[in-house]
């Protein structure tokens, strides 16, 4: 999964809503696996959100599908980046 998660991929909730784009992938360096993805929430990329990588259900060519609904994802921490 690590090599497929990359910056710029669109992220979609389990109920089909576009949640943003991947701005960064944070790795567990000991196990070389993703632990969080940082989502850019708008075009200016000044609002971001951290989503645990365990919510990644599927990685397609141009998007990442999450196993959580929009309401759950919106509860994850947001911050100005």
N, C-alpha and C positions, 0 to 999 in steps of 0.2 A: 504494500500500500504506500509506503514511503516515497517511492520513485514516481508514483502516479499523482499524488497530491502536489499541486504546484500553483504558484501565484497566477492570478488572472482567471482561474476557473470560476464559473458561476456556481452558486450554491443554492439548492432548492430544498424546501421543507418537504415532509412526507405528504402534506396536503397540497403541494404544487406551487407554493408561493416562492418567488425569487427573494432570497434573503440577503444577497450581496455577492461580492467576489472575494476569493481568497487573496489576502494581502501578504500573509506570511504563514509558514508552517513551523511550529515549535516541536523540536524533537527531544526525546529521551536519549541522550547521547550514549548511555551505557548499553541500551538495547536497540539503538538506532531505529526507533519507531516514533511516529507522530503522537503527541499527547494533546495538543491544541491546534486549532486553526483560527487565525485572526481574519475576521471578515471585514471588508470595507463596506460600510452601509450606504454610502452615497457616492456620487460621481467625483466629488472633491477629495474623497478618501480621508476626511478629517474626523469622521465618526466610525469607530470600529467596535467589534464585539468578539469575545473569545468563546469558542465552542469546543467542548471536549471532542477529541478525534474519535472516541468510542461511538459517537452519533453518526459517523460516516457509514452509510449503508451500502452505497455503490458509487464507483468512480467511472464515469463515462468519458468519451473523448473530449467534450467541452463543458461538462458540468459534474457537480458532486451532488448526489442525493443523500439527504439526511433521514434518519429513522424517526426524528422528532417532528411534531407539529409546530406550526408557526407560533402558537401561544406559548409553548415550552421554550422555544429558541429565544423569543423576545424577553424571557426571564433571565437569560444569561447576562453576565456583566457587560456593560457598554462603557466606552470611554472615548475621549477626544485623543486622536493620535497625531 
